Amino acid sequence: MRIFLARHGETDWNVERRIQGSTDIPLNENGIRQAHSLSSYLDRLFHAEGGFLSSIFTSPLMRAKETAEIVGRRLGVEVETVPGLEEMNFGICEGKTWIESKSLYPKELEEWEQNKRYRRISGGESYQDVLNRFFSAYSLIKKKRSALDADAQKGDILIITHGAVIMLLLSLRDGYAMSDSFIRVRVENARAYAFKEEEIEAIRTML
């Protein structure tokens, strides 16, 4: 079984380079097109391989749910919302660009950058917080999957989530320091990243 993690499609705040975090922003027109492209890619992939997608789980945020619903309609798979898959909460920086945030909160951002794993921006989360709640959500997903019939359990899973969540998982899988994640790992809108089940479990043991 593979677990595909995909970031939502583009939003206006992505275009404006504003920090979205937990702020609930919808897809823009290009984001909707990107979600359709993602659904087409996955449809072609499963047809070529002779495999199938058994489950789609999504973050509760609108941009993720809209992306998931487009994919679900194309592949004929029901979408289920799971709390814990949301984007990292960036607190007082949400709605601002990084340049604006560093100008407004220079000391706070400097301290955060020195220990992103455990330090929180005011009103926000640390990297560790994000990982902890992702794995709580993943445990729930595994429980839901185990309730499926034997044939359905042979299919792959798609999780529609957010940039920081996927960035952290890719960094840990590929051996990058969390402090370097923003530099080394770029997570594109509406792109699926494939993980083996054992890779996700190996990441869990690192926490």
Residue pairs with C-beta under 8 A, 6 or more apart in sequence:
1 153
1 154
1 155
1 156
1 157
1 197
2 156
2 157
2 194
2 195
2 196
2 197
3 156
3 157
3 159
3 194
3 195
3 196
3 197
3 200
4 42
4 53
4 156
4 157
4 158
4 159
4 192
4 193
4 194
4 195
5 159
5 161
5 165
5 166
5 169
5 192
5 193
5 195
6 38
6 67
6 71
6 158
6 159
6 160
6 161
6 166
6 190
6 191
6 192
6 193
7 160
7 161
7 162
7 163
7 166
7 187
7 188
7 189
7 190
7 191
8 27
8 31
8 35
8 59
8 61
8 63
8 64
8 66
8 67
8 160
8 161
8 162
8 189
8 190
9 27
9 30
9 31
9 32
9 33
9 34
9 35
9 38
9 63
9 66
9 67
9 189
9 190
10 27
10 28
10 30
10 31
10 34
10 189
10 190
11 20
11 25
11 26
11 27
11 28
11 31
11 63
12 25
12 28
13 19
13 20
13 23
13 25
13 95
14 20
14 31
14 189
15 28
16 97
17 97
17 98
18 95
18 96
18 97
19 90
19 93
19 94
19 95
19 96
19 97
19 98
19 101
20 63
20 87
20 94
21 87
21 88
21 89
21 90
21 91
21 93
21 94
21 124
22 61
22 86
22 87
22 88
22 89
22 90
22 94
23 94
23 95
24 61
24 62
24 63
25 61
25 62
25 63
26 62
26 63
26 66
27 35
27 62
27 63
27 66
27 67
31 63
31 66
31 67
31 189
31 190
32 66
32 70
34 67
34 189
34 190
35 66
35 67
35 70
35 71
35 190
36 70
36 74
37 190
38 67
38 70
38 71
38 190
38 191
38 192
39 70
39 71
39 73
39 74
39 75
40 74
41 192
42 53
42 71
42 74
42 75
42 158
42 192
43 74
43 75
45 51
46 52
46 53
46 75
46 156
51 155
51 156
52 155
52 156
53 75
53 77
53 155
53 156
53 157
53 158
54 77
54 145
54 148
54 152
54 153
54 154
54 155
54 156
54 157
55 77
55 80
55 141
55 144
55 145
55 148
55 152
55 155
55 157
55 158
56 68
56 71
56 72
56 75
56 77
56 78
56 79
56 80
56 157
56 158
56 159
56 160
57 68
57 79
57 80
57 81
57 82
57 85
57 137
57 141
57 144
57 157
57 158
57 159
57 160
58 64
58 65
58 67
58 68
58 79
58 80
58 81
58 82
58 85
58 159
58 160
58 161
59 65
59 81
59 82
59 85
59 86
59 87
59 160
59 161
59 162
60 81
60 82
60 83
60 85
60 86
61 86
61 87
61 162
64 85
64 86
64 160
64 161
64 162
65 79
65 81
65 160
67 160
67 190
68 79
68 158
68 160
69 79
71 77
71 79
71 158
71 160
72 78
72 79
77 158
80 144
82 137
82 140
82 141
83 137
84 133
84 134
84 136
84 137
84 140
85 134
85 137
85 159
85 160
85 161
85 162
85 165
86 133
86 161
86 162
87 161
87 162
87 163
87 164
87 165
88 124
88 125
88 127
88 129
88 130
88 162
88 164
88 165
89 123
89 124
89 125
90 121
90 124
90 125
91 120
91 121
91 122
91 123
91 124
91 125
92 101
92 105
92 108
92 121
92 122
92 123
92 124
93 101
93 105
93 109
93 121
93 124
94 124
96 104
101 109
102 109
105 121
105 122
108 121
108 122
109 121
111 119
112 119
112 120
112 121
113 179
116 126
116 127
116 178
116 179
116 181
117 126
117 127
117 128
117 178
117 179
118 126
118 127
118 128
119 126
120 126
120 129
127 164
127 168
127 178
127 181
128 207
130 164
130 165
130 168
131 168
131 207
132 207
134 161
134 165
134 168
134 169
135 204
135 207
138 200
138 204
141 157
141 159
145 153
145 157
146 153
158 192
163 187
166 187
166 193
167 181
167 182
167 185
167 187
168 178
168 181
169 195
169 200
169 203
170 176
170 185
170 187
170 193
171 177
171 178
171 180
171 181
171 184
171 185
172 178
172 203
172 206
173 195
173 199
173 202
173 203
174 185
176 184
176 185
187 193
